[in-house]
Amino acid sequence: MTITPTVPISPSGQPTTQALLVSIRRAADMLAISRSSIYNLIDADQLTPIRIGRSVRFPVEQLERFVAARIADKAAELSAGT
């Protein structure tokens, strides 16, 4: 039985790591929105930050689910309109 690694490998052959948590600024960059919009999403309970000390972070997985849900909502809206 061969075990394949689940860690992505870079072109140089070194394992790459992806951040599990990102800052508000990085989350805004990833979603291509402003930091103010991130705060609005927090206030609307659409995003839930994780606080570590004074740091406010978002799980990358949560941001991916947020986008996927918006895509699914739009697809359902379009299919209901046809």
C-alpha positions as CSV (number, residue, x, y, z in Angstrom):
1,M,0.0,0.0,0.0
2,T,1.4,3.4,-1.0
3,I,0.7,6.5,1.1
4,T,0.5,9.7,-0.8
5,P,1.2,12.9,1.0
6,T,-1.7,15.3,1.5
7,V,0.7,18.3,1.9
8,P,0.9,20.3,-1.4
9,I,4.4,20.3,-2.9
10,S,5.9,23.4,-4.5
11,P,7.7,23.3,-7.8
12,S,11.0,23.3,-5.9
13,G,9.9,20.0,-4.2
14,Q,9.4,21.6,-0.8
15,P,6.1,21.2,1.1
16,T,4.0,24.3,1.0
17,T,1.8,25.4,3.8
18,Q,-1.4,27.4,3.7
19,A,-2.4,29.6,6.5
20,L,-5.4,28.3,8.5
21,L,-6.3,31.8,9.7
22,V,-6.1,35.2,8.0
23,S,-6.3,38.7,9.3
24,I,-9.2,41.1,8.5
25,R,-7.0,42.8,5.8
26,R,-6.1,39.5,4.2
27,A,-9.7,38.3,4.3
28,A,-10.8,41.5,2.6
29,D,-8.1,41.0,0.0
30,M,-9.2,37.4,-0.6
31,L,-12.9,38.4,-1.0
32,A,-11.9,41.5,-3.0
33,I,-13.9,43.8,-0.7
34,S,-13.0,46.6,1.7
35,R,-12.1,46.1,5.3
36,S,-15.3,48.1,6.2
37,S,-17.3,45.5,4.3
38,I,-15.7,42.8,6.4
39,Y,-16.8,44.6,9.6
40,N,-20.3,44.9,8.1
41,L,-20.4,41.1,7.5
42,I,-19.3,40.5,11.1
43,D,-22.0,42.9,12.3
44,A,-24.6,41.0,10.2
45,D,-23.4,37.7,11.6
46,Q,-22.4,36.5,8.1
47,L,-18.8,36.0,9.1
48,T,-17.6,35.0,12.6
49,P,-14.0,35.9,13.5
50,I,-11.8,34.0,15.9
51,R,-10.1,36.1,18.5
52,I,-6.7,35.1,19.7
53,G,-5.6,37.6,22.3
54,R,-6.1,40.9,20.6
55,S,-5.8,39.4,17.1
56,V,-8.9,38.9,15.0
57,R,-8.7,36.2,12.4
58,F,-10.9,34.2,10.0
59,P,-10.5,30.6,9.1
60,V,-9.8,30.3,5.3
61,E,-12.3,27.5,5.2
62,Q,-15.0,29.8,6.5
63,L,-14.3,32.4,3.8
64,E,-14.4,29.6,1.1
65,R,-17.8,28.4,2.5
66,F,-19.0,32.0,2.5
67,V,-18.2,32.4,-1.2
68,A,-19.6,29.0,-2.1
69,A,-22.9,29.8,-0.3
70,R,-23.2,33.1,-2.3
71,I,-22.5,31.2,-5.6
72,A,-25.2,28.6,-4.7
73,D,-27.7,31.3,-3.7
74,K,-27.1,33.1,-7.1
75,A,-27.5,29.8,-9.0
76,A,-30.7,29.0,-7.2
77,E,-32.0,32.5,-7.8
78,L,-31.2,32.2,-11.6
79,S,-32.8,28.8,-11.9
80,A,-35.9,29.9,-10.1
81,G,-36.2,32.8,-12.5
82,T,-36.2,30.6,-15.6
